[in-house]
Amino acid sequence: MSRNTRERILSAALLLFNEQGEPHVPTNRIADELGISPGNLHYHFRTKGDLIQALFEAFEHRMLELLATPDSREVHIEDIWLFLHLVFETIGEFRFVYRDLTDLCGRFRNLHRRFQAIVRLSMQTARHLSEGLAEQGQLEASREELDALVRNIVLVSTFWLSFDQVVERDSRPRPDRAAWQVMSLISPYLVGEARKELSELAEAYRH
């Protein structure tokens, strides 16, 4: 039962943090949502910071699994599209991290370091995929262009949610739209079958 209560607290906190923003959700609000006493909540999470840390650990675990660099250098456009979709689904599921990123990094130095590690790994994965396409003759870019492409992919991936919330404040996260936005960065450098494959995916996306 204790384990179940802990998971219920995490689920409720994640929902409220995502909907209202973490700074606007006190622990008493989470306890009220679950119909438990504040003391019961604090038995499982001594402070709100402990609760945030536990949610970040779940997010971090998911992201590190997704961003693990594959052994193979063989890369296909459809695989990249699916990979991006899964990444953006995870970002959407833990969107409070991105919604309040600057504030969280300022308040929790260890989260700042750990998020920096996720960004670095994101850049390594983006470079691995881009260079894999280049080695297969499906992407043509100079070293400078490739460096900029990798940085822009991670930049857009990190801040697309904030942009979407400003443009369409009450909309739900759209992983498909975010994936397409990143693919549009890669598109100008694609050649041959990769360009054709992306065109077919884009046509399916529009329908």
C-alpha positions in Angstrom: 0.0 0.0 0.0 2.9 2.4 0.9 4.4 1.8 -2.5 1.1 2.4 -4.2 0.6 5.7 -2.3 4.1 6.9 -3.4 3.2 6.2 -7.1 -0.1 7.9 -6.7 1.6 11.0 -5.3 4.1 11.0 -8.2 1.3 10.7 -10.8 -0.8 13.4 -9.3 2.1 15.7 -8.9 3.2 15.2 -12.5 -0.3 16.0 -13.7 -0.7 19.1 -11.6 2.9 20.3 -12.4 2.2 19.9 -16.1 -1.1 21.6 -16.1 -0.4 24.5 -13.7 3.3 24.8 -13.5 5.4 23.4 -10.7 5.9 26.8 -8.8 2.1 27.2 -8.6 1.4 23.7 -7.0 2.1 23.4 -3.2 2.3 20.0 -1.7 -1.1 20.6 0.1 -2.7 20.9 -3.3 -1.3 17.5 -4.3 -2.5 15.9 -1.0 -6.0 17.4 -1.5 -6.1 16.0 -5.0 -5.4 12.5 -3.7 -7.6 12.8 -0.6 -4.7 12.1 1.8 -3.2 14.2 4.6 -0.2 16.4 4.1 1.6 14.3 6.7 1.0 11.2 4.6 2.5 12.9 1.6 5.5 14.1 3.5 6.0 10.6 4.9 6.9 9.6 1.3 8.5 12.9 0.2 9.9 14.9 3.0 10.0 18.1 0.9 8.6 19.3 -2.4 12.2 19.3 -3.7 12.3 15.5 -3.0 9.2 15.1 -5.1 10.6 17.1 -7.9 13.8 15.1 -7.8 11.9 11.8 -8.0 10.0 13.0 -11.1 13.1 14.3 -12.7 14.8 10.9 -12.2 11.9 9.2 -14.0 12.2 11.7 -16.9 16.0 11.3 -16.9 15.8 7.5 -17.1 13.5 7.7 -20.0 15.6 10.2 -21.9 18.9 8.4 -21.3 17.4 5.2 -22.7 16.1 6.9 -25.8 19.3 8.9 -26.4 21.6 5.9 -26.1 23.8 5.9 -29.2 23.0 2.9 -31.4 25.8 0.6 -32.3 25.0 0.6 -36.0 25.8 3.6 -38.3 23.0 2.6 -40.7 20.4 5.3 -40.5 17.0 5.6 -42.1 14.8 8.7 -42.3 11.8 6.8 -41.0 13.8 5.6 -38.0 14.8 9.2 -37.2 11.2 10.3 -37.4 10.1 7.6 -35.0 13.0 8.4 -32.7 12.1 12.0 -32.6 8.4 11.2 -32.0 9.3 9.1 -28.9 11.6 11.8 -27.6 8.9 14.5 -28.0 6.3 12.2 -26.4 8.6 11.9 -23.3 9.2 15.7 -23.3 5.4 16.2 -23.4 4.8 13.7 -20.6 7.3 15.5 -18.4 6.6 19.0 -19.8 6.8 20.8 -16.5 10.6 20.3 -16.6 10.7 22.3 -19.8 8.0 24.7 -18.9 9.9 25.8 -15.7 13.4 24.8 -16.9 15.3 28.0 -16.0 13.6 28.2 -12.6 14.3 24.6 -11.8 17.9 24.8 -12.9 18.4 27.9 -10.7 16.9 26.2 -7.6 18.4 22.8 -8.0 22.0 22.8 -9.1 22.2 19.0 -9.4 19.2 19.1 -11.8 21.1 21.8 -13.8 24.1 19.5 -14.2 22.0 16.5 -15.0 20.0 18.4 -17.6 23.2 19.6 -19.1 24.3 16.0 -19.5 21.0 15.2 -21.3 21.7 18.1 -23.7 25.2 16.9 -24.3 24.0 13.4 -25.0 21.3 14.8 -27.3 23.9 16.6 -29.3 26.0 13.4 -29.5 23.0 11.4 -30.8 22.0 14.1 -33.3 25.6 14.1 -34.6 25.7 10.3 -34.8 22.5 10.2 -36.8 23.6 13.1 -39.1 27.0 11.7 -39.7 25.4 8.3 -40.4 23.3 9.8 -43.1 26.4 11.5 -44.5 28.4 8.3 -44.6 25.6 6.6 -46.5 25.6 9.4 -49.1 22.1 10.6 -48.0 23.2 13.9 -46.5 25.6 16.5 -47.8 26.8 19.2 -45.5 30.2 20.9 -44.7 31.6 20.5 -41.3 30.4 24.0 -40.3 26.9 23.2 -41.6 26.8 19.9 -39.8 27.9 21.6 -36.5 25.2 24.2 -36.9 22.6 21.5 -37.8 23.3 19.5 -34.7 23.1 22.5 -32.5 19.8 23.7 -34.1 18.3 20.3 -33.7 18.9 20.3 -30.0 17.9 23.9 -29.6 14.6 23.4 -31.3 14.0 20.1 -29.4 14.6 21.8 -26.1 12.5 24.9 -26.6 9.7 23.7 -29.0 7.3 23.2 -26.1 7.7 26.8 -24.7 7.1 28.1 -28.3 4.0 26.0 -28.7 2.6 27.1 -25.3 3.0 30.7 -26.3 1.4 30.3 -29.8 -1.3 27.9 -28.7 -1.5 28.2 -24.9 -4.2 25.7 -24.2 -3.2 23.1 -26.7 -1.8 19.6 -25.8 1.7 18.8 -26.8 2.0 17.7 -30.4 5.0 15.3 -30.8 4.2 14.8 -34.5 4.4 18.5 -35.2 7.6 18.8 -33.2 9.2 15.9 -35.0 8.3 17.4 -38.3 9.8 20.8 -37.2 13.2 19.1 -36.6 13.0 17.0 -39.8 12.5 20.3 -41.7 15.9 21.4 -40.4 17.5 18.3 -41.8 15.6 18.4 -45.1 17.7 20.9 -47.0 20.8 18.7 -46.6 19.2 15.4 -47.7 19.9 13.9 -51.2 18.9 10.8 -53.1 16.6 8.2 -51.4 16.6 10.1 -48.1 15.0 13.2 -49.7 12.4 11.0 -51.4 11.7 9.1 -48.2 11.2 12.4 -46.2 8.9 13.7 -48.9 6.7 10.6 -48.6 6.6 10.9 -44.8 5.7 14.6 -45.0 2.9 13.8 -47.4 1.5 11.2 -44.9 2.0 13.7 -42.1 -0.1 16.4 -43.9 -3.0 13.9 -44.3 
